[in-house]
Amino acid sequence: MDTPTTHFTIDKLVRLDQCQQGNYCRGLTPFDLLGERLGAWLGVILRSFHVGDKPVVHGKVLPGALVEGAVYVSEGAVIEPTAYVQGPCFIGPDAEVRHGAYIRGQVYVGPRAVVGHCSEIKNSVLFDGAKAAHFAYVGDSILGRDVNLGAGTKLANLPLKRGIIRFKNPISGSLESSGLKKFGALLGDDSQTGCNAVLSPGTILMPGTAVMPCAHFRGTLLKGNYP
């Protein structure tokens, strides 16, 4: 994986001082939390909670749910029946993994975040209060604080034309390489999608922006510019 050259840091998307694990993100770009680097970042957090190769559960894993591998379930978190969680994964305080949810690969689910019914999360970060509550797909993506994905939202992570995915830097406006062949979307704090929206690989929604229901969006959306 190539290393992207960018001055676009994660704090342009997320208020780190209001996130439980914000100190682990200081000075990082979003691409330090995606791909192979996500595994290293998540591993540091899991080791700080003394997680080995088996789940450590302080919350509730209800009958019928399956949790395997290096998984930390914080106090107050709930994993409902028929959900499947495959580590490495961190699930924060008061988070909800609802009936039929599927978490795989490397996933961070922050405090009060929601992975809902029939939602699939793969190689992604959901910061505090982010919600993928109904029938969502989140692949190789980052959801900032209090992001809300409308029912049926898909964050596509693999373009039809294979290759390194490029993105439009919201700070410089230049087109840059992500260094990644799989890269979904970056959603800043309080951004949202309407029901059945689709975001193409390499999409960025800056804080407070929105994509309307049933829309397909590709590119970088700055505050106040709606598709």
N, C-alpha and C positions, 0 to 999 in steps of 0.2 A: 504494500500500500504506500503510495506517495504521500508526502506530508504537504498539505496545502499551505501556501504562503498567504496569510491574511492578518489584518489588524482587527478583524471582526471578533470580538471577545464575547463570551457567554453572558457577561453582565449587561450587554446591550439588549438582551432578550429577557433576562430573569433578574428580579431583585434578590440577589443572593443573601443579603442580610436578613431576609424574611424566610429563608429556607433552612430546614433542619441541617442539611449537609452542605450548606452554602460555602463553608470554609474549604471544602474539598475542591471547589470549582474556581477559586481565586486565580486570575491570570490565565485561565484556560480559554481556548476557542471552542465553539460547539463541536468541532471535529476531534477534540480530545475526549469527547463523550460518545463517540460513534465508532463503529468498526472494531478492530482489534483493541484499540485504546480503551473502549468501554469496559472490556473485561478486566484490564489492569486497574482502572478506577474503581470499579465495583468490588474487585478483590480486596483493595485496601479497606473499604468500608466494612465488608463482611469480616475480615480478620480483626478489625477493631471491636467487633461484637463476638469474637471467639467462635466464628463459624468455620467448621471443617468441611467434610464431604457429606454431612448429614444435616437435615433440618434442625434449626433451633427455634422452638415455638414458645412464645410468651402470650400470644393472642389466642384466637379460637380457630381451629380447623375442624369444621363440622363433619359429621359422618357422611361418607360418600365423596368427599374431596380427596384429591391425591396430591401430595407434596413430596418431591424427590430432589435429592442432591443438596448442594450448598444453598440453603434458603434460610433467611432470618425473617420471622414473623413477629413484629413488635407488639407490645402490650396494647390492647384495644383494637387491633386489626382483626378482621373476620374473613375467613375463606369459606364460602358457602358450598353446599353439596354439589357434586359433579364438576366443580372447578378443577383444573389441572395446572399445577405450578411446577415447572422444571427449572432447577437452578443452573447457574448462579442467579440468585434473585434476592433483593432486599425489599421487604414490605413494611412500610413505616407505620407509626402509631395511628390508630383509628382509620386506616385504609380499609377499603372494601374490595374483595375479589368475589364477584357475585356468581350465581348459579350458571354453569356452563361456560365460564370464562377459560381462556387458554393463554398461559404465559410460558414462553420458552426462550431459549438462548440466554442472553444477558439482559436482565431487566431490573430497573430501579423504580419502585412504586413509592412515592413520597407520602408523608403524613396526610391523611384525609383524602387521598386520591382514590379514584374509583375505576376499577376494571369491571365492566358490566356484563350482562347476559350476552353470551355469544360473541364477545369481543376477544380479539386475538392481539397480543402484544409480543413483539419480537425485537430483541436487540435495541431497546429503547429506554428513555428516561422520562418518567412522569414526575415533575416536581410537585410541591405541596399543593393539594387541592385540585389537581388536574383530573379531568373526568372523560373517560371513554366509556360511556354508560350503557350504550345499546348497539349491538351489531356492528362494531367498529373494527377496522384493521389498522394497526399502528406498527409499521415496520421501519427499523433503523431511523428513528425519529426522536425529537426532543419536544416535550410539551411543558411549557412554562407554568408558573403559578396560576391556578384557577382557570386554566384553559378549559373550554367545554366543546366537545365534539358532538354535534347533533347525531341522532340515530342514523346508522348506515354510512357514516363517514369512512372513507378509505384514504389512507396515506400511502400511496404507491411508492415502492422503494426500488424497483428495477425497471429501467426504460426498455421499450421495445427494441430500440437500437442499442445494443450492449456497448459498454465502454465506461470510462471515467465520467462521472456526473459533474457538470458545471453548475454554478449558481451565480446569481447577481448579488454582489456584495452591497448590502443596504447602506453602508457607510460611505464607500467610495463610488458606488454605482458601476464598478467594473465587473466584467465576467471573469470568474475565477474557477480553478479546479478544486473540487472537494477532496481529491485523492481517493475517492471511494467508487466502487462499482455498484454498491447498494447504499442508497441514501434517500430517505423519505422526505420528511419536512421538518422545519424548525418553526415552532409556534411560540411567540412571546407571551408574556404575562397577559391574562385577561382576553386573549384572542379567542375566536370561536368560529365554528363552521355550522351551517344549517344542515338539516337532514339530507342525507344522500349526496353530500358534496364529495368531490374527488380532487385531491391535490396530487399533481404529478411529481415525480422525483426531482429533488433539488429546490422545492418550493420553500419560501420563507414568509411567514406572517409576523410582522412586527407587533409589539404590544398594543392591545386595544383594537386590533383590526378584525374584520369578519369576512367570511366568504358565504354567499347566500345559498339557500337550499337548492339542491339539484345542480349546482354549478360545478364546472370543471375549471380549476385554476392552476396555472403554471407560471412561476416567476417569483418576484419579491413584491409583497404588498406593504406599502408604507401607510402610516396612520391617515385615515380619511379617504384613501383611494380604494374604492370597492370595484370588483369586477362587474 
